[in-house]
Amino acid sequence: MEVIPSRRLTAVKPYIFSEIALWRKAAEAKGLEVIDLGRGGPDLGPYGEAVEELAVTAADPAKYSYTPYTGSPELLVAIVRWFSRRFSVDIAGDDVALLPGSKGGLSRLNLALADPHDTVILPDPAFPSYASAAAVAGLEVYRLELKSELGWHPDLAGIPEEVAERARFILLNYPNNPTGSVTTESLLTELVSWARRTRTLVVYDNAYQFVTYDGNEPLSILSVPGAEEVAVEFHTFSKVYGMAGVRIAFAAGHSQAIAALKKIEVFYQAGIFAPSLAAATVALNEGDAAVADAVAVYLDRRETVSALLDGMGWQHEKPGGATYFWLKLPGGKGEDVAFCRGLLETTGVVLTPGSAFGEAGRGYVRLSLTQPRERLERALELIGKYSGERE
Ligand SMILES: Cc1ncc(COP(=O)(O)O)c(C=O)c1O
């Protein structure tokens, strides 16, 4: 019997990461040592106290039942306090949705807020899951190209009024994956007033929260006055708390948007594992210093990589936040997919081709700072050699 996937699934381009896995196999088969600067997951390990809490809770047989969709009162209180302490934002516990990871939550938000053929405004380049989730939901995407000359910020004035009028939401993410750009208070204020004027919901993915450098303040869009009337913000424990495998995240903000998200989550999830809820609570209540330490490590790695790129003659911008360098391939180095494939199969170094992040990523590669300094140094040496030999 032949099983035919749905039209909605056929509409989605295969994830480039599955292709990269094949190149990686080829490299391993040749006996090359793989240095993975492609992955976005942090390598610094989880926040220690959260692990202890998780272990203690997981040892209790009573913690293995379904949990309420609302999570635990302790975690909701921790989220409300954390928003207040870290971002001076007052939110109501009711306006928070707990999620088994933000990737799934952001994806299901499409189903909660838009019907097939509705329009959503998505940035390009961007975390690839935004576009694939919109395609699965049957939505039309208005591609908002982020440009280097605007610091990878959106040109809101360039969005046609009729697009803004019909769009169900605009999705933005800062500190940005893949460009490493950060936002500013004035940009967020402009975004909120644009949203109010055009009556467009802003979905703000703040996955890299505190990973900012050079005095750039970590910012929440919800700190802009009136933002809760036009915005929802997503946070995850995956990045700065090093808990990607725990699968826990949350969204907060606009009451009706959060209520719609909670409603759809009930159909797709069955509560979050109690030890995960407990670990997340400890991370928010006690993890500030560990987060600062993690950011200091990424800053040190950023400096190392930038100096090595200078030495190779690769022009680049230092990321203002997040854990990525977004590098334009120097002229004559071929297109990004061929470059990354050749690099991996020849040297064992994994970079992500820019086109994985959208049309606007062609000719770029993303280098992730999620390896210790010595491995970054070795990888950069290999990249320099490979790239030199291609000239
Ligand atoms: C911008 C962005 N948003 C969301 C996610 C997904 O995070 P989570 O682990 O919470 O699903 C990622 C993961 O790489 C990301 O880069």
The ligand as an ORCA input file, in Angstrom:
! r2SCAN-3c Opt
* xyz 0 1
  C      15.272     31.961     17.081
  C      14.881     30.655     17.667
  N      13.642     30.491     18.150
  C      13.242     29.327     18.684
  C      14.096     28.256     18.753
  C      13.579     26.954     19.320
  O      13.846     26.823     20.664
  P      13.191     25.657     21.526
  O      14.319     24.778     21.931
  O      12.538     26.339     22.693
  O      12.190     24.942     20.693
  C      15.397     28.370     18.267
  C      16.307     27.214     18.307
  O      17.341     27.174     17.701
  C      15.800     29.601     17.710
  O      17.020     29.778     17.212
*
